[in-house]
Amino acid sequence: MRKLMIAVTAVAGLTMVTGCKKDDVQAQREDVAEARQEAAQETAEARQDENQEMASAQHDANEDIAEARQDANDKIASANEDVRDEEQDLAEAQANRNEDLAEGGSGMAGTTSAAAATTVNGRVIAKSGDTLTLVDSTNKELKIKTNDRTALMDNGSRAVKLDDIKEGSQVRASYVMDGKDMVARDVTLVAAVKKLDK
């Protein structure tokens, strides 16, 4: 009987140990499952954060690209406008020159063209401020402006003053077009007006 009791006790003890081991394994399995779930959740959160950061960075990059494109387009538009303005100025200058040449035509017999300057021989019929009004051999009137860069000389290449050029004087003037104005580069007094003896 005593042996039977010992055997029963041994079996009960063995069963208890086995049950404890089963409980430890189950707890371990639950811990592993919980750890996996936490890892999956953290991974999902990390990926979501990464995606949000990438989306934000992409949005910022797209804004930067859009701004850079807008700046470039603005600069191109401004440059094109400058080109159009220059082309318009050139067209106006050419139109004015063609108009002046057409008006002069073959009537400007004393006129020669050299390096965009035109030379005319004529008689001074009026003088107002810094402007000389000449009439050429075909009776065409030309208003020629002088300025501080205009060289004023007599036939002997000596410097003269504008006051020395009187109405009736014969002059040779070389001028360039400045818009619609004829601006003299030089005026040469060919023959001063002769005083009449009384």
Backbone hydrogen bonds in HBPLUS format (Angstrom, degrees):
<---DONOR---> <-ACCEPTOR-->    atom                        ^
c    i                          cat <-CA-CA->   ^        H-A-AA   ^      H-
h    n   atom  resd res      DA  || num        DHA   H-A  angle D-A-AA Bond
n    s   type  num  typ     dist DA aas  dist angle  dist       angle   num
A0005-MET N   A0001-MET O   2.92 MM   4  6.24 157.1  1.98 153.0 158.5     1
A0006-ILE N   A0002-ARG O   3.02 MM   4  6.28 156.4  2.08 146.1 152.5     2
A0007-ALA N   A0003-LYS O   2.94 MM   4  6.15 154.9  2.00 146.1 153.0     3
A0008-VAL N   A0004-LEU O   2.83 MM   4  6.10 160.7  1.87 152.4 157.4     4
A0009-THR N   A0005-MET O   2.88 MM   4  6.05 163.0  1.91 148.9 153.9     5
A0010-ALA N   A0006-ILE O   2.88 MM   4  6.07 153.1  1.95 143.6 151.4     6
A0011-VAL N   A0007-ALA O   2.88 MM   4  6.15 157.7  1.93 150.4 156.1     7
A0012-ALA N   A0008-VAL O   2.88 MM   4  6.10 162.2  1.91 152.3 157.4     8
A0013-GLY N   A0009-THR O   2.85 MM   4  6.04 157.5  1.90 147.5 154.0     9
A0014-LEU N   A0010-ALA O   2.88 MM   4  6.05 156.6  1.93 146.0 152.8    10
A0015-THR N   A0011-VAL O   2.86 MM   4  6.08 156.1  1.91 149.3 156.0    11
A0016-MET N   A0012-ALA O   2.90 MM   4  6.16 153.8  1.97 146.5 153.6    12
A0017-VAL N   A0013-GLY O   2.93 MM   4  6.22 158.8  1.98 150.4 155.8    13
A0018-THR N   A0014-LEU O   2.89 MM   4  6.12 162.9  1.92 150.0 155.1    14
A0019-GLY N   A0015-THR O   2.80 MM   4  5.99 155.6  1.85 146.4 153.7    15
A0020-CYS N   A0016-MET O   2.87 MM   4  6.11 154.7  1.93 147.4 154.1    16
A0021-LYS N   A0017-VAL O   2.94 MM   4  6.20 157.1  1.99 149.3 155.6    17
A0022-LYS N   A0018-THR O   2.90 MM   4  6.18 151.5  1.98 145.9 154.2    18
A0023-ASP N   A0019-GLY O   2.89 MM   4  6.19 154.7  1.96 147.1 153.9    19
A0024-ASP N   A0020-CYS O   2.91 MM   4  6.24 155.2  1.97 150.5 156.8    20
A0025-VAL N   A0021-LYS O   3.01 MM   4  6.27 160.6  2.05 150.8 155.1    21
A0026-GLN N   A0022-LYS O   3.01 MM   4  6.24 161.1  2.04 150.6 155.9    22
A0027-ALA N   A0023-ASP O   2.94 MM   4  6.15 159.5  1.99 148.6 154.3    23
A0028-GLN N   A0024-ASP O   2.87 MM   4  6.10 156.8  1.93 148.0 154.8    24
A0029-ARG N   A0025-VAL O   2.82 MM   4  6.11 158.0  1.87 149.6 155.8    25
A0030-GLU N   A0026-GLN O   2.91 MM   4  6.21 158.4  1.95 150.5 156.2    26
A0031-ASP N   A0027-ALA O   2.85 MM   4  6.14 155.5  1.91 148.6 155.8    27
A0032-VAL N   A0028-GLN O   2.86 MM   4  6.16 158.9  1.90 153.7 159.1    28
A0033-ALA N   A0029-ARG O   2.89 MM   4  6.14 163.0  1.91 151.6 156.4    29
A0034-GLU N   A0030-GLU O   2.84 MM   4  6.02 159.6  1.88 148.1 154.2    30
A0035-ALA N   A0031-ASP O   2.82 MM   4  6.02 157.3  1.87 147.7 154.4    31
A0036-ARG N   A0032-VAL O   2.82 MM   4  6.08 156.9  1.87 150.8 157.1    32
A0037-GLN N   A0033-ALA O   2.93 MM   4  6.17 156.5  1.99 147.1 153.6    33
A0038-GLU N   A0034-GLU O   2.88 MM   4  6.16 160.2  1.92 150.8 156.2    34
A0039-ALA N   A0035-ALA O   2.85 MM   4  6.04 157.9  1.89 147.5 154.1    35
A0040-ALA N   A0036-ARG O   2.85 MM   4  6.06 158.2  1.90 149.0 154.8    36
A0041-GLN N   A0037-GLN O   2.93 MM   4  6.15 156.2  1.99 146.4 153.1    37
A0042-GLU N   A0038-GLU O   2.85 MM   4  6.08 163.0  1.88 152.8 157.3    38
A0043-THR N   A0039-ALA O   2.82 MM   4  5.98 155.4  1.88 146.6 154.1    39
A0044-ALA N   A0040-ALA O   2.89 MM   4  6.10 159.3  1.94 145.5 151.1    40
A0045-GLU N   A0041-GLN O   2.90 MM   4  6.17 159.6  1.94 149.8 155.4    41
A0046-ALA N   A0042-GLU O   2.80 MM   4  5.97 158.9  1.84 147.6 154.0    42
A0047-ARG N   A0043-THR O   2.86 MM   4  6.09 158.6  1.90 151.0 156.9    43
A0048-GLN N   A0044-ALA O   2.88 MM   4  6.09 153.5  1.95 145.1 153.0    44
A0049-ASP N   A0045-GLU O   2.83 MM   4  6.11 162.8  1.86 152.9 157.2    45
A0050-GLU N   A0046-ALA O   2.87 MM   4  6.08 160.4  1.90 147.3 153.3    46
A0051-ASN N   A0047-ARG O   2.80 MM   4  6.01 159.5  1.84 148.6 154.2    47
A0052-GLN N   A0048-GLN O   2.87 MM   4  6.13 154.7  1.93 148.7 155.9    48
A0053-GLU N   A0049-ASP O   2.85 MM   4  6.12 159.5  1.89 151.8 157.6    49
A0054-MET N   A0050-GLU O   2.81 MM   4  6.05 158.8  1.86 150.4 156.8    50
A0055-ALA N   A0051-ASN O   2.82 MM   4  5.98 156.8  1.87 145.1 151.9    51
A0056-SER N   A0052-GLN O   2.84 MM   4  6.04 157.9  1.89 147.3 153.5    52
A0057-ALA N   A0053-GLU O   2.81 MM   4  6.00 161.3  1.85 149.1 154.6    53
A0058-GLN N   A0054-MET O   2.79 MM   4  5.95 156.4  1.85 146.8 153.7    54
A0059-HIS N   A0055-ALA O   2.86 MM   4  6.04 152.8  1.93 143.5 151.3    55
A0060-ASP N   A0056-SER O   2.87 MM   4  6.16 161.5  1.90 151.3 156.0    56
A0061-ALA N   A0057-ALA O   2.82 MM   4  6.02 159.2  1.86 147.5 153.9    57
A0062-ASN N   A0058-GLN O   2.78 MM   4  5.99 157.7  1.83 147.6 153.9    58
A0063-GLU N   A0059-HIS O   2.91 MM   4  6.20 152.3  1.98 146.5 154.2    59
A0064-ASP N   A0060-ASP O   2.86 MM   4  6.17 159.5  1.91 151.4 157.1    60
A0065-ILE N   A0061-ALA O   2.83 MM   4  6.08 160.5  1.87 152.4 158.0    61
A0066-ALA N   A0062-ASN O   2.85 MM   4  6.03 158.9  1.90 145.4 151.6    62
A0067-GLU N   A0063-GLU O   2.85 MM   4  6.11 159.3  1.90 150.7 156.2    63
A0068-ALA N   A0064-ASP O   2.86 MM   4  6.07 161.2  1.90 150.1 155.7    64
A0069-ARG N   A0065-ILE O   2.83 MM   4  6.05 158.1  1.88 150.4 156.7    65
A0070-GLN N   A0066-ALA O   2.88 MM   4  6.09 156.2  1.93 146.0 152.9    66
A0071-ASP N   A0067-GLU O   2.84 MM   4  6.10 162.9  1.86 153.6 157.9    67
A0072-ALA N   A0068-ALA O   2.91 MM   4  6.11 162.8  1.94 147.8 152.8    68
A0073-ASN N   A0069-ARG O   2.81 MM   4  6.04 160.1  1.85 150.4 156.2    69
A0074-ASP N   A0070-GLN O   2.82 MM   4  6.04 154.8  1.88 150.0 157.1    70
A0075-LYS N   A0071-ASP O   2.92 MM   4  6.20 159.9  1.96 151.8 157.0    71
A0076-ILE N   A0072-ALA O   2.88 MM   4  6.12 159.3  1.92 150.9 157.0    72
A0077-ALA N   A0073-ASN O   2.86 MM   4  6.01 160.8  1.89 147.2 152.8    73
A0078-SER N   A0074-ASP O   2.89 MM   4  6.10 157.3  1.94 147.4 153.7    74
A0079-ALA N   A0075-LYS O   2.85 MM   4  6.06 160.2  1.89 149.1 154.7    75
A0080-ASN N   A0076-ILE O   2.82 MM   4  6.04 159.4  1.87 151.3 157.2    76
A0081-GLU N   A0077-ALA O   2.89 MM   4  6.10 148.8  1.99 142.7 151.6    77
A0082-ASP N   A0078-SER O   2.91 MM   4  6.23 153.9  1.98 147.5 154.5    78
A0083-VAL N   A0079-ALA O   2.92 MM   4  6.23 156.9  1.98 148.5 154.9    79
A0084-ARG N   A0080-ASN O   2.86 MM   4  6.14 158.4  1.91 146.6 152.5    80
A0085-ASP N   A0081-GLU O   2.86 MM   4  6.14 156.0  1.92 148.8 155.4    81
A0086-GLU N   A0082-ASP O   2.89 MM   4  6.17 162.2  1.92 151.6 156.3    82
A0087-GLU N   A0083-VAL O   2.80 MM   4  6.04 159.4  1.84 152.8 159.1    83
A0088-GLN N   A0084-ARG O   2.83 MM   4  6.02 151.5  1.91 144.9 153.1    84
A0089-ASP N   A0085-ASP O   2.85 MM   4  6.15 158.8  1.89 151.0 156.7    85
A0090-LEU N   A0086-GLU O   2.85 MM   4  6.10 160.1  1.89 149.3 155.0    86
A0091-ALA N   A0087-GLU O   2.82 MM   4  6.02 159.8  1.86 146.6 152.4    87
A0092-GLU N   A0088-GLN O   2.85 MM   4  6.09 157.3  1.90 149.9 156.0    88
A0093-ALA N   A0089-ASP O   2.87 MM   4  6.11 159.4  1.91 149.3 155.2    89
A0094-GLN N   A0090-LEU O   2.86 MM   4  6.10 161.4  1.89 153.6 158.7    90
A0095-ALA N   A0091-ALA O   2.82 MM   4  5.98 154.7  1.88 144.5 152.3    91
A0096-ASN N   A0092-GLU O   2.83 MM   4  6.06 160.2  1.87 150.9 156.0    92
A0097-ARG N   A0093-ALA O   2.92 MM   4  6.14 159.7  1.96 146.6 152.6    93
A0098-ASN N   A0094-GLN O   2.80 MM   4  6.00 163.9  1.83 150.9 155.6    94
A0099-GLU N   A0095-ALA O   2.80 MM   4  5.95 152.4  1.87 145.6 154.0    95
A0100-ASP N   A0096-ASN O   2.85 MM   4  6.10 157.6  1.90 148.7 154.4    96
A0101-LEU N   A0097-ARG O   2.85 MM   4  6.09 160.2  1.89 151.7 157.5    97
A0102-ALA N   A0098-ASN O   2.79 MM   4  5.93 153.7  1.86 143.7 151.6    98
A0103-GLU N   A0099-GLU O   2.86 MM   4  6.07 153.0  1.93 146.0 153.3    99
A0104-GLY N   A0100-ASP O   2.91 MM   4  6.10 157.7  1.96 146.5 152.7   100
A0105-GLY N   A0101-LEU O   2.67 MM   4  5.72 166.5  1.69 151.3 156.3   101
A0107-GLY N   A0104-GLY O   2.95 MM   3  5.59 126.0  2.25 143.2 149.2   102
A0111-THR N   A0108-MET O   3.13 MM   3  5.32 158.1  2.18 113.8 115.3   103
A0119-THR N   A0112-THR O   3.12 MM   7  5.51 153.6  2.20 148.9 157.0   104
A0114-ALA N   A0117-ALA O   2.89 MM   3  5.25 164.1  1.92 152.0 157.5   105
A0117-ALA N   A0114-ALA O   2.87 MM   3  5.25 159.2  1.91 116.3 122.8   106
A0118-THR N   A0175-TYR O   2.76 MM  57  5.31 165.9  1.78 156.6 160.3   107
A0175-TYR N   A0118-THR O   2.72 MM  57  5.31 159.8  1.76 153.7 156.2   108
A0120-VAL N   A0173-ALA O   2.79 MM  53  5.41 155.9  1.85 153.1 160.7   109
A0173-ALA N   A0120-VAL O   2.85 MM  53  5.41 161.8  1.88 161.4 163.2   110
A0122-GLY N   A0171-VAL O   3.01 MM  49  5.66 162.3  2.04 160.1 163.1   111
A0171-VAL N   A0122-GLY O   2.87 MM  49  5.66 170.2  1.87 170.9 174.3   112
A0123-ARG N   A0135-VAL O   3.00 MM  12  5.44 159.4  2.04 146.4 146.3   113
A0135-VAL N   A0123-ARG O   2.96 MM  12  5.44 142.2  2.11 139.1 150.6   114
A0124-VAL N   A0169-SER O   2.87 MM  45  5.47 164.6  1.89 159.6 163.9   115
A0168-GLY N   A0124-VAL O   2.60 MM  44  5.09 159.3  1.64 143.4 151.1   116
A0125-ILE N   A0133-THR O   2.81 MM   8  5.77 165.1  1.83 161.7 166.9   117
A0133-THR N   A0126-ALA O   2.91 MM   7  5.04 174.0  1.91 148.5 146.6   118
A0128-SER N   A0131-THR O   2.94 MM   3  5.28 167.1  1.95 155.9 159.8   119
A0131-THR N   A0128-SER O   2.93 MM   3  5.28 163.6  1.95 129.5 133.9   120
A0146-THR N   A0130-ASP O   2.79 MM  16  5.33 147.1  1.89 151.5 162.8   121
A0132-LEU N   A0144-ILE O   2.80 MM  12  5.23 168.8  1.81 157.3 155.5   122
A0144-ILE N   A0132-LEU O   2.77 MM  12  5.23 167.3  1.79 165.0 163.0   123
A0134-LEU N   A0142-LEU O   2.77 MM   8  5.14 165.4  1.79 155.1 156.0   124
A0142-LEU N   A0134-LEU O   2.83 MM   8  5.14 155.1  1.89 142.6 148.6   125
A0136-ASP N   A0140-LYS O   3.01 MM   4  5.49 154.2  2.07 142.9 147.9   126
A0139-ASN N   A0136-ASP O   2.93 MM   3  5.22 156.6  1.98 121.8 122.2   127
A0145-LYS N   A0182-MET O   2.80 MM  37  6.06 167.6  1.82 174.3 170.5   128
A0184-ALA N   A0145-LYS O   2.76 MM  39  5.93 176.4  1.77 176.3 175.1   129
A0150-THR N   A0147-ASN O   3.03 MM   3  5.39 163.7  2.06 114.7 120.0   130
A0151-ALA N   A0185-ARG O   2.88 MM  34  6.30 163.7  1.91 143.2 141.9   131
A0187-VAL N   A0151-ALA O   2.81 MM  36  6.27 155.7  1.87 163.2 167.4   132
A0160-VAL N   A0152-LEU O   2.96 MM   8  5.47 159.8  2.00 123.1 126.4   133
A0153-MET N   A0187-VAL O   2.98 MM  34  6.38 165.1  2.00 160.3 164.4   134
A0189-LEU N   A0153-MET O   2.69 MM  36  6.14 163.0  1.72 150.1 153.9   135
A0154-ASP N   A0158-ARG O   2.76 MM   4  5.42 140.0  1.92 145.6 159.1   136
A0157-SER N   A0154-ASP O   2.90 MM   3  5.30 148.4  2.00 124.6 124.4   137
A0164-ASP N   A0161-LYS O   2.88 MM   3  5.28 145.0  2.00 107.0 117.7   138
A0165-ILE N   A0162-LEU O   3.09 MM   3  5.48 154.1  2.15 108.1 115.9   139
A0169-SER N   A0166-LYS O   3.11 MM   3  5.66 162.1  2.15 133.9 135.9   140
A0170-GLN N   A0191-ALA O   2.80 MM  21  4.94 160.5  1.83 152.8 155.6   141
A0190-VAL N   A0170-GLN O   2.81 MM  20  5.38 133.0  2.03 133.8 145.9   142
A0191-ALA N   A0170-GLN O   3.11 MM  21  4.94 164.5  2.14 130.2 132.1   143
A0172-ARG N   A0188-THR O   2.88 MM  16  5.12 151.3  1.96 143.7 153.0   144
A0188-THR N   A0172-ARG O   2.78 MM  16  5.12 168.6  1.79 151.6 155.7   145
A0174-SER N   A0186-ASP O   2.96 MM  12  5.44 165.2  1.98 156.3 160.6   146
A0185-ARG N   A0174-SER O   2.64 MM  11  5.62 162.2  1.67 151.2 157.8   147
A0186-ASP N   A0174-SER O   3.32 MM  12  5.44 160.0  2.36 140.9 145.5   148
A0176-VAL N   A0183-VAL O   2.92 MM   7  5.46 157.8  1.97 146.2 148.4   149
A0183-VAL N   A0176-VAL O   2.88 MM   7  5.46 168.8  1.89 168.5 164.6   150
A0178-ASP N   A0181-ASP O   2.79 MM   3  5.13 164.5  1.81 154.6 159.3   151
A0181-ASP N   A0178-ASP O   3.10 MM   3  5.13 157.3  2.15 123.8 121.5   152
